[in-house]
């Protein structure tokens, strides 16, 4: 039973940040597309703003690895 709860905790540690990242990137992507239509010189900034939420998934993966390999 302990192994199942550990696996569930690791799965939740990855799943929740992944869902939050998907939601954030959808909002940032829509706003970024609108701003790029008006000012194409903002492309570098938009790429950075889309990439920042990905760090949540990476941190979630690290937490899951720490849970599984404690």
Residue, then its C-alpha position, 0 to 999 in steps of 0.5 A: x500500500x505504501x508503494x501505491x501512495x508513493x506513486x500517486x504522490x509522484x504522479x500528482x507532483x507532475x500532473x498538477x504543475x503540468x495542467x497549470x502550465x498548459x493553462x498558463x501557456x494557452x493564455x500567454x500564447x493567445x496574448x503573445x500572438x496578438x502582441x506579435x501582430x502589432x509589434x513583431x519586434x517582441x518575438x524574443x520576449x514572447x518566446x521567453x514568456x511562453x518558456x517560463x511556465x515550463x519550469x513548473x513542470x521541471x520542478x514538479x518532475x524533480x519533486x516526483x523523482x525525490x519522492x520516488x527515490x528518497 
